[in-house]
Amino acid sequence: MSGGPRHGTWEPAPAGRWEDAFLTGNGHHGALVSGDPNDDRVIVTHHTLVRPNGGEYAEPPRLAAQLPQVQDRLLAGDLTAAEDFTDGRPLQWVQPFHPAFQVRLRRPGGCGPGYRRAVDFATGEVTAACAEWHSRVFVSRADDVIVHEVTAAGLDIGLDHRLPGAPAGLRVGHGALLTPEGALLSLRARYPDSDRAYTGVTLVAADGGRTELLPPGVRVTGARTVLLLTRVHRHTGEVDVAAEARRLQDLLTGTGHATGRPYDTLLARHLERHGSAYRRVTLDLGADPAERALPGSELLKRPHSPALLERLFAAGRYHLLSSSGLNPPRLTGLWTGDWDTAWSGAFTTNANLNLQTASAPAAALPEVTEALAAFVTRQLPDWRTNARAIFGARGAVAPSHTDGESGLTYHFSREYPLHLWTAGADWLLKPLVDHDEIRGARDPRTAAALAETALFYEDFLTRTDDTGHLVAVPSYSPENRPANGGWGALNAAMDLSAARHTLLTAAQYHPEHADRWRALADRLPPHRINQDGALAEWAWPGLEDTYDHRHLSHLYGVWPLDEITPYDTPGLARAARRALDLRGAENHSAHGHLHHALVAARLGARHRAARALRHVLDGDYFHASLMSAHYPHRDVYNADAAHTLPGVLIEMLVQSAPDRLVLLPAVPDGCPHGELHGVRTRFGAELDLSWTPNGARAVLRPTRTHRIDLRTSSGTRPLDLVAGEDRVLTLETR
């Protein structure tokens, strides 16, 4: 295993549940590998695989004509007025994400001693072996293909669509034919009541031995190794299976099939992209070598072990990278073994996707921010439709829930009026802005999306209160409501922070409009502090907070924004900390606890950040695969905790803004020693950090000349950085 157990995980038995299968992916294709020597199952997924749901309402509601009346009623004190702001449709989910099929490889029973399965984060390989049987799988970033090599005396191979929840009306056709390499297998599945389908193609290349048809699959006997190359396509009409077969054959012959080393050649090409990305950032907490050597399922039983944090940090970056390409990660990353995936396996943009991708800029994963930028760019036309249909405005409004194929807002209900939420575009764009700050250049796609969002606020923010401040109305704080009001309210703190951030950031990207957008931002109302001394979730007099809730939408100005900080706005920071103190955990969703940790770390509330992180580590949220669950006790497969945890650890150790560096604000409990290498900062410097109980050392490698404020437990001082000159900092603990 490359780099030792910190950079991978292993188990002494095959996965008995698909949730425990080891994962590999390239951001397009994914694979869940059980590692069963007698009946191995490799579940194939692809980001495009969403099932048409045949819903009647696939467009946003056309409500713009009703908006002025609803605004009038809310402003006049009718706190339930927004509940009528709908076209009466029932709740409709977006198209659900689903698996394609499983590649099944059966062999005679028995395996012998020494079984071990493992995943190597640095290579993306999933391996399993015992006695005379060996298997290794990866999904190539270079060639977009699932590559699987098996060594076994005999194999029966087939493509099997029968996975949990597969619809009875799925029309499935199989194909199998012999080829010079061995065989070609195909599976086409057409969705019920739809013109859409998906087709998987697997080229079976046997090194020696005999290949014979065993419909709907093949049998290979006497081969030295068997190599399988698999791709899947979602489509209308038909896929040319013969053409796809030729592409796979060309891939095989171009990698040395005649010399018997195609797997190694394909892996080397893949590693040029995957390996370099994975190695950019590493975390070493000086863990006990004996604990580092444990299988993941055993290490998870030691939630206070630094070795567990090391492995979860590495696994989180690996899974985040592996699930990002065509799209950023879904609620389940890129993987599922069940057609009935919770919450449609979609992209939820009012916390989940946002938390998962937030660490990408600092964690040096531009592959993730590129996937997010492409996702935003593809959806922007639909966001314009949302703005026109619902609000009668120019510009763009992001949906709270999307399947990745459509960015239209049509998933909402009375209890979850997600169509009222206007802050989504700003939150999705925040990692892209951070990425631009890190590299010191502005992406035209980010600039365009910011301009569209600012245009929306120009048209939407037209109402004022008695003091002349603008009012966000209707306004929604996901997924909460005032204790004494309706779901749609006025001046949700998140909406105000998002509008202010969009307008000021868009002004930086577009100087020609800067005066107009800054003037609009200046007219937004200040945040409100309620009677409990806490930052109010709604900055509207008389609206009362509901504290026991999993979301922390009102603290958006603390994290991920820099609007409220202990350094620049200490009064608001104290109120935000009080709001955090009062916040409950409601149903103990993993994203709620980790969001809490991120906000606490920004506020310098070390013990509260540590406690929130501890809830997740103690709560049995991780499967043996080190993919996570949404609820405690591994309930509901979900990537939030897995992908967010690296960002939490980075925030607890390093925080940066364009003019500020904060070191060791909230060191995790039980980690008195450590090294964090390769973190990127928003002022354009790479950072290596090490710490002990006696002090710390940081090395900054700036790419541009700049003065920043350095903040540590010892205080604040200015720091001058010169492009190309390393700056070494030695810090003493106080």
N, C-alpha and C positions, 0 to 999 in steps of 0.2 A: 504494500500500500504506500503510495507516494507520500513522503513526509511523515509517515507514522500515523497512529490512530487519530491524532488531532485532525488530520485531513482526510478522514474517511470514517466509516463505521462498519461493524461486522456483526454477524449472528451465527450461533452454532447449529441452527436448524432452519429449514425452509420457512417461508412465510405461510402461515395458515390462513391469513385474511389478506384481502387485497390491500387493505390499509397499511399492512406491514411490509408490503413489497418494496424493494429498493427502487429508486427513481433515477431516470436519466432522461435528458431532453435537450433540444437545441432551440427552443423558443417557437418551433413550428410543430414538429413531431415530439411525442413523449412516449415513454415506455415504463411500465410497472413490471418488475421482474421478481417472480416468487422464488426462483432458485430451487425448485423441486426436481431432484435427479431422475425421478420416475415418471413424473407428469408435469413438466415445467410449463408455466403459463406466462407468456409475455403479453400483457395487455397494451394495445396500441391506441394512442390518442393523437389528436391534432387540434390546434386552436380553432380551426374553422368548423369543427363538428358541433353544430347546434341543431336541435331538432325543430323543424317547422311546427308551430303550435296551432296553426290554423285559426288564430284569434280574429275576432271581428274588428278589434280596435288596435291597429298597428301604427296609428298616427297620434300626434299630440292633440289634446282637446282644443277646439277653437273657441277660446274664451275671451279674446281681447275686447270684444264689445261690452262684456259684462264687467271688465276691470274697474272702470271709474265708479260704478255703483258700489262694488264691494269695498273699494278704498274709502268711499264716503261713509259707509256704515261702520267700518272699523275705526276710522278717525272720530266718529261721533260716539264711540263707546260700545258698539255692538260687537262684543268679543268673540261671537260665534259666527260672524258674517262670512268668513272664508270657507266655512263648511258647505256653503251653497255654491262655491266657486268651482263647479264641475259640470260636465255634461251628462251626469247620471250613469256613466258606464260602470260595470262591475270591475273588480280587481282583475287585471290580466298580467300574467308573468311574461317576461321576455323568453325568447327561445332557449330551452335548457341545453347545457353542455352535456355531452355523453361520450362514452368510449366507442371505438370503432369495432374492435374484435380482439380476440386473444389468439396468438400463435401458440398452438399446443404441440409439445414435443414429448411423446411417450416412448418409453424404453422398457425392457424387461425389469421386473422388480429387483430391489436390493441395491445397496450403494456401498456398503463397507464402511470402515471407520474413517475418521478424520474429516467429516463434513464441515465446510465453512462457506458462508456467503458474505460478500463484502461489496461496498461501493467506495470507490476512490474519487474524492471530490476534485482532486487536481487533474484527473484524466477524464472524469465522467463515465468511467467503466464500472459496470456491475458484474461481478464474477461469482462463481460458485463452483465447488469441486469436492469430490470424494472418490477415492480409489481410482477407477479407470474413466470416470466421467468428469468432464470439465466444460464449463460454459462461461462465455464472456460477451457482454453486450454494451454498446454505446450508441448514442444518436449523434451523427456527425454534424458539426456546425459548418464544415466546409462543403459537404456534398448533400446535405439534407436527406439523409437516409438512415434507417435503423439497421445497424450492423450487428449480427449475432453469429458467433462461432461456437460450435459444439464438437466435443470429442467424445464419442460413445460408440459401442459395438454395433448398435442398431437403433434406428429412430423411426417412429411413425410421426409424420408432420402434417398438420392441417390448420386451416384458419377457421375459427369457431366464433360465431357472433353471439352465442348464448351466454349472456352476462346478465346479472341481476337487473330487473326492470326493463329489459328489452321489450318493446311493444309487440303485441301479438300480430299486429298487421304489417310488420316489417317484411318486405318482400326481398328475399335473399336468394342470390344465385351464386354457385361455385364454379370455378374452372380449374382444371389440372391437366397439364400436358408435359411430356418429356421434352427436354432440350439438350443440346450438347453439353451444357454444364451439369445438368441434373434434371431440374424440373421447374415449371412456373406454376404458381398457385395464385388464384385471384378470388376475391369475394366482392360482390356488388350487393349493396343493400339500398332499397328504395323506401323512403319514408311513407307511411300511410297517408293517403289523401294529399299527395304532394308530387310535384314534378321534380323534386330534388332527391339526390342520392349521394352515396359515397362508395368509392371503390378502393379496395386495398389490393396490392400486388406484391407477392414475395417471390424472389428468385432464389431457388435452392441450388447451391453449387457444391457438389460432392467431390472431395479429393480422393479419387479411387472408389473401389467398391461398386455396388450395384444400386441403381435407383429404379423403382417400379411404381406404377400408379396403384393407389389404394383409395379410390374415390370416397370422399371428395378431396383426399390428400394424397400423400406419397409415402413410400417406405424406402429408407436408405439402409443398406447393410454393407458391412465390410469397409466402409470409408475411413480414411485416416482422420479427416475432419469434415464437417459440414458447415458451410457458410450460408447464412440467410441475409438477403438484402430486402428491406420492406419499405414501401411508401404507401400513403393513403391520400386520396383526393376527394373533396366534396364538390359536387357538380350538378348541373342540369343536363339533360340529354344523356349521352353516353361518353365514357372514357375509352380511349383507344388503348386497350390493354396491350396489344402487340407493340405499340410505340413505346409504352412505358417499359415493357420488357426489354426492348432494344436499348433504352437508356440505362437500365440496370446492367445489362450485359456489357455495354460500353464502359460503364464504371468499373465493372469487374475486370475486364481485359486490360483496362488502362492502369490497373494497380498490381499487375504481376500475378494473375491467376495461374499462368503457366509455371511460375516458380514456386507456387504454393504459399505466397505471403501477402495476399490481398488485404487481409484484416489489418496487419501491421502497417501497411502503406496507407490505408484509409484512416487508421488511428493517428498516424503521424500528421496527416493533413489537418485532422480535427484538432489536435493538440496545439497547433500553431495559433488557433483562435481561443479555444477553451482554456487551455493551461495557462496562457499568459494572463488572461482575464482573472482567473481564479486566484492566482498568486499575488496580485497587486496589493492586497491588504491581508495581514495576518494578525492574530491575537494569541499571545502566549502568557498564561497566568501562572506559570511555574508549577503546574499540577504534578501530583504524585505519578510517576511513570507506571506504577502498578494499576492505578485507576484509569490512566489513559489507555491501557491495554485491554480494558474490559469491553465486552460486547455492549452495544448501545442499550439493549433492554436491561442489562445489569447496571449500567451507569445511570440510567434514569431513576433507579431506586436510591441514588445518592444525590438528592437535589441540592445539597449544600456543597457539592464538590466543584472546585475550580475546573476539574477535567470535564465536567458536564458543560459548563459555560463555554469552554474552549470548543468543544465538539459542536454544540448548538450554534455558536457563532459561525464556525466553518460550514456547517450544514446549511444554515440559513442563507449565506452568500451563495453557496453552490446551487441550492434549489431556486433562489431568486434569479440567478444567471441562467439556469437551465430552462426556466419557464418563460423567459423573455426573448422575444424575437419578432415574430409577426405581430404579436400583441404583448403588452405587459402581463403579469400574472393574473389569473382569475381568482375567484374565491378559493378554488382548489389548486391554484398554481396552473399546471398544465396536465393534471392527472385526475383520473377518476376510474373506478372499476364498476360503477353503477349508473344506470340510466336515470335513476331518480336522485340526481344530485341536489343537495340542499340549496335552496334559494337560486335554483337554476344553474348553479355553478357559474354565475355571471360575474360581471364587474360592478361592484357596488362602490360608488364614488363619494359617499358621504362619510367614509372612515376607512373602509377595508382596503381598497386599492391604494388609497392615499398613504396609509400606514405602511403597506408592503413596499411601496416604491420610494418612500421618503429617504431611506438611507443610501440610495444608489449614488448620488453625487459624492458624498463624503466617502463612501465605501469603494469608490473607484470602479463603478460598473456603468460606464457609458452605454454599454449594450442595453441596459435596462431603460435609461433615459431616452435612448434612440427609439426603443419599442414604444415608449409612452408618447414621444413626439409624433411618431408615425400614426399611432392610434388617434391622437387629438386631431391631426391634420385630416385623416380620413373622415372623421366624424363631424368636422366643423360645418359642412353644409347642413347637416341635420340639426346641429345646435342653432343655426340661423332660423330654421323652420320652427323650432321650439319657441324662440324669442318672439317671432311674428304671431304664431298661433295663440299662444297663451297670454302674452303681454302686449301685443301690438307694437313691438319695439324692433328697432334695428339690432344688429349685433348677434351675440351668441349666448345661449344658456345651455349648460351641460345637463344631461339626465342624471338622476341619482342611481339608476340601474340600467345596464345595457348588456346585451349579449355579445357585443363587439362587432356585430354585423350592421346593426342600426344604432344611431345615436339619438333617435327620437324618444321623447318622453311619453310613455303610455303606461308605465307601471306606477300606479298610485291608487289610493283609496281614501275614505274619510279619515281613518285612523292613521294613515301614513300618506299625507298629502304631499308626496314627493315632487309633484309638479309645481309647487309653490317655492321650492328651494332655488335660490339664485346664486349661491356661493360656489357651486361645483366647479365651474371653469377655473376660478382662481386657485382652488386647491390642487386641481390637476396640473396647473401650469407652474406651481411653486417649485417642484424638483427641476423643471426645465430652466427656470430662472436661476436657481442655485447652480446648475451645471454651467450656464453661461458665465456666471460670476467666477467659477473655478477656472474656466479656460480663458477668460478675458476676452470673449468674443460673443456677439449676439446672434443667435440662430434666427434667420428670417421667419421660420415657421412659428417660433415662440412670439416674435414681434407681431406677426399677423394675428395670432389668436388673442394676444393681449389687446390689440386695437379693437377687435370685434367685441371683446368683453367690455371694454371701456365704452364703446358705442351703445351697448345695451344699457349700461348704467346712466348714460346721458338721457336716454329716453324713459327709463323706468323711474329714476329718482326725480320726480317732478312735484311731489307733495311736500308740504312743510308743516311744522308744528307751530305753536304759539310763539316760540322764540325765534322763528325764522330758520331753524335747522331742517334739513331734509329728513324725510321719513321713509324708511324701507317698509312698504305696505302693499300687499300682504308680505309677511316675513315668517320664515320657518326655521326652527332650530332642530336639526335632525337628532334623534327621532323622538323628540320630547315635546311637551306642551306646558304652558303655565298652569299652576295649580288652580287658578281661578279664571281660566280662559279657554278658548278653542285651540285646535291644532294650528291653525293659521293665525298669526298674531302680528305684532308691529315691532320693528327695530330689534330683531334678534341680534345678539352681540356678534355672532359669526357673520351674519350678512353685512353688518357695518364694517367689520374688520376686513372682510373680503373685498367689499366695494372700495374702501380706502386703499387697500394694497394694490388692487388692479389699477386704479386710476393713477396712483403715484408711480407704479412700476411702468405702466404704459407710457407715462409722460417721459420717463427716462429713455425708453426705446424709440419714442417718436417726438423729438423736440418741437416739431412743427405744430403739435397739438398740446404741448406741455402746459401752457398757461391755462387753457380751457379746462383740462382734466384736473390740474392741481386746484384750481378755483372750486371745482365741483367737490373734490375731496375735502377741502376746507369747510364746506357747508354741512358735512355730515356731523351728527351729534356725538358728544363724548360718550364713553361708557358710563354706566350707572353703577353705583355701589348701593346695595340694598340694606335693609334694616339690620341684617346679620353681619354687616361689614364685609360682605362678599361681593365679588364682581357679579352683577346680575346677568342672568341669561337673556333677558329682554330689557333693553334700555328704554323702557316706556313706563312712565309712572303708573303705579297700581298693579302691574303684572307681577305675580308672585312666583318664586322659583319652585321647581320640582326637583329635589336633590337626589333621590334614589334612582339613578339612571346610568346605563352603560356608556352612553356617549358623553363626551366633554366638548361639545361643539362650541360652547361659549368661551372656551379658553383657547380658541384658534389664534387669537392675538399673541398668546404666549408661545405656543408651538402649533404649527411650524413657522409662524411669522415671528418677527422681532419687534412687533408693535408695543408689547408690554414686557419689560425686562427689569430685573432688580437694579440695574445700573442707570438706565435712562428714565424710567417711570416707577420709582420705588413705591409710591402710593398705590398705583394700580397693581403693581406686583404683589403687595401685601393683600390687596383685595382678591386677587387671583388665587393666592395661596390659601386664603380663607375659603374661597369657593371650592378649592380642591379638598380641603379638610372636611367640608360638609358633604362632599359627593359620595353617594353610595355606589356599590358595585352591581346592583340589581341582579341580573341573572349570571354574573361571573363570566361573561363573554371574554375570551382571551384578548380581543382587541381593546376592550375597555381597560383592562389592567395595564396593558403595555402603553396605551395612550396616556394613562395616568402617570406611568413612570417617565414618559417623555416630557410631559408638562412639568412634573416635579423636578426633573433634572435641570430644565431650563430655569426654574425658579430657585435653584440651589437647595432644594429640600431633599437632602441626601437620604435621610432615613425613610421618608415617604416614597422616594423612588425605589429604594431597596426593598421596601415592603411590597410595593406593587409588583416588582419583578419576582419576589419570593412567592407571591400568590400563584404565579404561572409555573414556577419550578416545582412547587409543592403540590400542585393541583392535578398531576397526572394528565397533562395536556398533549403529550408527545407519544406517537406511535413508535414502534421499533424502527421504522423507516426514518425516524426523526422528522417526518412531516407531522404537522400538529393537528389539533382538534379545536373546534369553536368553543366547546364547553369542557368543564372538568371531566375527569375519568374517560378521556378519549371519546367524547360524544360529539359526533358530526365532523367528519374529515374536512379540514379547512386550513389554508396556508397562512392566515393572519399572524399567528404567533411565530411560526417558523421564519417567515420573511421579515417580520418586524423586529425580532429580538436582536439581530446584529446592529440595527440602528439605535436601539435602546442602549446597548453597551457602548457604542461610539459616543452618544450624547452624554453618558455618564462620565466619560473620560476626556472628551474633546468637544468643544462647541466653537463654531466660528461664524462670523458675519463679515461683510466686506471691510470693516475697519476694526475688528475685534477678534481676539483669541482667548478662550477660557480653557484652562487646563485643570483636569482632575476635579470637576465640580461635584461629583457624586460617585466616588469609587465604589464599586459593588462590594457588598459584605463578603468577608472571607477571601478577599483578593489583595493582600498587602503587597504582593510583588506582581509585576507584569510588564509586558512589552506589546505595544500596538504599533504596527509598521504600515506605512503607505497611505495613511488617511489624507484626503484632499481637503483643502480649506477654501473658503469662499473669497479669500484675498489672494488666491493664486499661488499657494505654496503646498508642497507635499510635506507631511509631518511624520516623524518617527518619535515615539514617546516611550520612556521606560520609567518605572517608579518602584520605590521600596519604602518601608516605614520611615526611613531617614531622609528621603528627598526624591527628586525626580530629575530626569534629563530629557530634553527635547531637542531634536534637530529639525530645523526648517530649511526646505530647499525652495526658495521663492523663484517664480518665473517672471515677476515684475517688481519694480521698485515701489515701495509703499510704506507709509507709517501706520501702525496699528496700535491699539491698546492691548497689552497683555494683562490678563486677570488671573490671579492664583489665590490660594488661601492666604498668602502673605500681603496681598493688596494689588494695586494697579500701577503700571508704569508704561510709558510709551516705548515702542519698539520699532526701530528703523530697519527695513528689509531692502536689500539690493538684489536685483535680478541676477541670477546665476551664482550668487555667493551664499554658501551654507551658513546658517546662523545656529550656533549651539547655545542652548539655555540650560543652566544648572539651577535647580530650584530646591530650596530647603523647606521642609514641612514645619508648620508653625506649632 
